[in-house]
Structures are given as C-alpha cells and as structure tokens.
Amino acid sequence: MGRQRSRTVTLTDVARLAGVSVATASKALNARDEVAPETRRRVLEAAEELRFQPSVLARGLQTGRTRTIGLLTDELAHRFSIPILLGVENALANGQMSVLLCDARGDAIRRQHYIRTLIARQVDGFVVLGDSNDVRPSLTPQIPVPVVYVYGESDDPRDVSVLADDEHGSRLATEHLVSLGRRQIAHVTGPQSYRAARDRATSLRVVLASAGLALAGGAPLYGEWSQRWGRTAAKMLLAANPDIDAISCGNDQIAAGVAAAVRELGRRVPDDVSIVGYDNWHEFAADCQPPLTTVDLNLQQIGEIAVKHLFAALDGQPSSGVVRQPSRLIVRDSTGPRLSPARTSTD
C-alpha cells in the first residue's frame, strides 16, 4: 500500500529530493534559462514523484499575474460559440492558465456587470466572443488589461479581431462548383442584414465573373437561416430557372432544405443539381441526404489563434487589425461532375 501523505508537498520537499537549493528548484520549475538541463530534469522528476502542485497564488505574487483570463460572450448557446470556446480553453490550458466564462446574453447591462466583475477578479486579459462576424463597438477603453476580439470585429482598428474568412470560404465553394463543370449556379442565403451573408454572396459573384459566368436567377436569394427557407427558395429558383445545375447555400440548414426540395421535384443530387452548404454543422451536413459538401470555418483554431494574440499582448507585443482564419472545403456526396446530356441515337 502506498504511503499516505498527511501534509501538502512544498517546494522545499522537491528541492531536498532533487538535491538542489529551493531557489534552484524554483527556477527549474519556472523554466528559467540559468538552470542546467540535467538539474532541471532532476527537479522535474522530483516534482512528479512527489506530485507537487505549485501555488497559483504564490506564482501570481511573484509575476504580478493571476494566470486567469476573462471570456465574455454575448450568446453562449450560439452555434459557433462552443467550438471557439473549446479552442480558447485548450490554448489556455496549454499555457497553464484558467478561464472565467461570463455570458452577457446580448444584454448591455449584464455585459457591463461582467466587465466590472472580471476586472475585480484581476484577470490578466479578456477574450471577447461575438455572435457573428459583424462589427461591434470596442470595449477596450473600459478594460485595463489586453483584449482580443474573436468572431466579432471591433470597430477600433487599434484592437485585434480574429474572424472567420467568409469571402475565402465562399470562394472555395464556388470554385469547386465551377471546376465540376457547373454553369448555372444560384445562391440561397440568410438575411441580408448579416455581414457574413453579404460577404459570401459578394465572393461568389466575383468567382463566377472571373469564370465568365453570371449568377443564375440574377441575384442572391436572401431569407432565413433555416431549412424551411431553403425548401421555399429552391422551389422558387427551379420553377423560374429549370436549367439551374448547382446551388450554393449560405449555411448547412438552408442547404439541407434545398436538397429536400430538389428531391421532391424529382431531380437528383448531385447529378442534376449539385449543392454546397456552409459551416460544416454535423447535424445537418453529415445527416443530409446525400451528405453535404460544405465549408468548415475552423472555429476551434479561431479560438486558439485569439489566445496566441492575447499571450503576445501579455508579453508586451500587442497586435492590431483584423486576422482572418482561412476556411477549408469538406467534399461529400452532394456535389459531383456535371453530366453531359444523353445522346439520342438515330437510325
């Protein structure tokens, strides 16, 4: 049976087992350069053997930091929040830091309350998580520590904002459809009030123009981020433009509705109409019939990149401006080559 420890293991215990001074043990555990590699190895092995847990409070007194970050979000239940939050938490954990999460739920009074609360807790920095890529008022003047904005662009160019690159993702999707020989490409998306919807539609038209193509239907169809809108829009498009052979969609919910409507109209996906979604939302993309080709926003990486910029600011190297994280295209069964019309034999 293992020996039961009756007291907390201290730095002195680690130093004694490693055969070094307390000062040397401290430097080794804090990765200071003046400690020889062999000495550092002995100290780390001693700390592991004794299951030594350094005091966060003591370390904070030495460095002037609490090793905690405040994460302020406006909508924790939003589709994009959780993956970004996981990326933030993972990057902070790798840096041996903790996160205090506050959900303002879109309420300005709650937001101000949480800002005051996190400042009172002496967090080392803030990550402000938006609920869209849209521009938002800067909170930096109210916060005395470094701030990074993620999935929401600060209106102050001196701030740093880490965003999904909607134009890049739309370009990948459109170039994919064009490469498959699709020539009558329509676009169904969400509300025009959303910056993401406008940016994706603009990028699509640029790619089509460079390929010598016009947007089928003449203009994007703006509506809701819903399957119902996807079904309605697809039926409208195909009734007015029977030659449409591809539909690019503003998100996976819309694409799932488009796919359902195309099948109801007796058309085949992807043979007759190829469909591309956006977001790589598993519940819709993988479960759609057929599974959706879609754009993945790399949301977790967006969270990790935001933390890297925050760490740099904490080390005295702040950045500014907009950082756009490239997307990637996930090809599944809803897209395929354009089939040549069947030839009719003559005698």
N, C-alpha and C positions, 0 to 999 in steps of 0.2 A: 504493500500500500504506500502511495506517495506521501511525503511529509506535508502536513498541513501548516501553512504559514499563518501566524497569528497577528502579523503586523504588515503594514504597507512596505513594499520594497522601495528603498531610496536610492538616490544617485550614489551615495556613499557605499552602499552594498555592491553596486555594479562596479565601482572603481576598485573596491577591495578584491572582488573576484577576478577582475582583469589585471590586477597588479599595477594600477596606474593611480595618479592623483585624481581627486574629484574634479579639478579644473580640466585635466586632460580628458577625462570621461565626458565631461560636458561638451568640450569642443568636438570630440569624436561623434557624439550623438547629434550634434547640430551641423555636421559635415563641414567643419572649419578646415581650411587648407593646411594649417600648420601642424596637423596630426599625420604621422606616418601611416601608410596603408596597413601595415601589419598591426600597429597599435589600434587603429580604427576597427580592424577585423576582430581583435580580441575583445574590445569594448562591446561591439555589436553582438558578438556571441554570448558575452556575459549577460547583456540586457535581455537577450532572447531566452537564455536559460532561466533567468530569474523572473521572466515575464514582467519586466519593468515597464511601467506606464508613466511617461514624463508628465509633469503637471502642466496643464494648459495655462493655468493662472500664472504659474511661475514663469513660463516662457513668455507670456504676454507682458509681464512686468519687465522682463529683460529687453524685449524687442519693441515695446510700445504698441503691440497689436493684440487683438483678441482672437485672431485666426477664425473669424466668422464673417460671413457675407450676408447681406440682406437681399433677398429676392422678392421684388414687388411685382405682382402680376395683376392685370385687370380682369382676367377671366380664367381661373384655373381649370374649369370644366371644358374650355375651348379645345377643339380637335387638335390644335397644334401645340398646346401648352405642355402636355405631359412629355412628349419626346424631347422637346427643348429642355425642359426641367431635368430630365434624366441625363442629358448631356452636360448640363451645368453641374449637377450633383456629382457625376462621375469625375469631371475635371477637378472639382474642388476636393473630392476625396483623394485623388492622386496627389494633390498639393497639401494633404493633411489639414484641410480646412472644413469648416461646417457651414451650413446654410440655414438661415432663418427665413421661412416662407410666409409671406403675407398676401392674401387675396383681397384686393380692393373691390372686386366685383363691379368695376366700372363706376363706382361711387366716389366723387371727388372728396367728400368729407372723410370717408374711410381711408382714402389714399393719403391725405394729409396726416391723419391719425397714425397710420403705419409708418410714415416717414419719420415722425417725431419719436415713435416707439423704437424704431431701429437705430436712430441716432443715439437715443438714450442708452441703448444696449451696447453702444460703442463698436458697431460693426466696422470692419476695415474698408468696406466698399459696398456698392449697390449694383445689382443687375436688375434692370427694369424691363420686364417682359410684356410686349404689346399683344393685342389680339388680332392684329393684321399688319401688313407691311406699310400701312398708311403713315403719313407724317403726323407727329403728335407734339404738343408743347413740351419744351425741355423742363425737366425738374431739377437740373443741376444747380441753379442758383440757391436752392433750398437745402442742398446736401453738401456737407463739408468734407466729404471723402470721395474718392474716384467713383465714377458712374459709367456703366456701359449699357447701351440700349440694344435690345435684341428683339427681332421680329416686330419692329415698330421704330420708325426713323424719327430721331429728334429733329426739331425744326431749327436747332442751333448747329451750324456747321462745325463749331469747335468741339462738339461732342462726337463720340464714336458710336456708330449704329451698325449692327450686324444683321443683315437681311437675307432672305431667300431671293435668288436672282430669277424673278418671274419671266423676264424677257429671254434669258438663256434657256429656261425650261421650255417655253413655248417654241423657241427656235428649234430645239432638239425634236420636239414632237412634229412640227410642220415639215422639217427636212426629212424626217423618217417617212412621212406620208408621200412626199414628193418622190423620194428615192424608190418607193414601191410602184411608181407609175400612176399614182392618183392625180387626177387633173381637175376634178370638180369637188373642191374641198370647202365645206361650210364650217361655221363656228358657232357653237352654242355655249353661253357662259352665264355668270351670275350678274348681280346688279351692277349697273354702270357706275354707281357711286363708289364701288370698291376699286382702289388703285390697282390691285392685283388683276382684276378682270380687264381693266383698260390696258395695262402693260402687256398682258398675254395676247390680247387681241391686236395690239399695235405690232408686236413682234411677228405674229403670224402673217399679217398683211405684208410686212417687209420681206419675209422669206418668199411668199407667193410672188410678189412683184419681181424679185430677183430671178425667179424661175420662169418669168413671163406668163404668170397665171393671175387671174382675178379671183376674188373671193366669191364662191358660189352663194347665190342668194343676195349678193350685192353689199351686205353689211352684216356684222355680227348680230346674233340674236341675244340680247341681254334679258335676264329674268331672275329667277330664284336659284339658290344653290340647292336644288332638290331634284329627286328622281321624277316627280310629277312634272316639273318644268321641262326636264329632258324629254319625257314622252311627248308632251304637247308640242315642243319646238321641233322635234324630229318629224312628227306628222305634218306640221305646217311646211317644213322645208321640202319634204319629199313630195308633197302634193303640188307645190309650186314649181319644184325643180326635180323632176324624176331622174335626171341624169347624175345627180349627186352620187359620188363614189367614195367619199370619205367625210367624216365629221369629227372635227377636233373640239373637245369639250373642256370647259373651264374648271371642272373638278370631277372626281370619280362618281359622285352621286348623280350628277347630270348625265354622265356617260352611261351609267347603268340604266337610267331611264331611256336614253336614246337607243341602247341595244335592245331593250324590251320592245320599243315601238317599231324598230326595224324588223324584228322577227314577226310582230303582229301583222305587219304589212306584207308579209310573205317574202321578204328579202333575206339574203344570207349574210351573216357576219363571219368572216371578213370578205368573202368572195365578192359580194355585190357592194357592200359598204364597209369600209374599214373605220374603226372607231378608236380614238385615243382619249384617255382620261387625263387627270392631273391630281397629284397629291400622293398617289400610292397608298390610299386608305384601304387597308387589308379587307375590311368588312365588305367593301364594295368591289375593289379591284380583283381580288382573288376569287370571290364568290359569284361574280358576274358570269353570265353565260353568253359567249365564252369569256374566260378571264381577260381582264383589260390590259392592254398596253397602256402605260401611264408614266407620268413624270414623278420621280421621287425627289422631294425637296431637301433631303439630307438634314432633317431637323435636329437630330441629335448632335451632328457635327456643328451646326449653327450654335448650339448651346456651349459646346466645348471651345469653339473659337472665341465666343464672347468672354469666357473665363480667361483665356490666354491674354486677351487685350486688357482685362482687369488686372491680372497679375503684373503685366508690363507697367501699367499705371502705378500700381503699388510699389514697384521697383524704381519709380521715378522716370519712366519712359512712356508717358501717355501718348495716345494716338488720337486722331480726329478724322472726321469724314465718314463716308459710307463704305462698309465692307460687304460685298455681295458674295454669298456662298453659291457656287455652281450647283446645278441640279444634275440628275442622271436619268436617262431613259430606261425604263424597265419594259422589255418587249415580251408580250404574251400573245395569246391567240386571237385577239380582236383586230389585229392588223395583218395584212398579207399582200402579196403582189396583185396588181390589177390584172384580171384575166382578160385575155383577148376574146372578142365576140366569137361565138361558134360559127364556123363556116358552113354554109349551106351547099350541099353537093348538087351539081346539075348534070343531067344526062344529055 
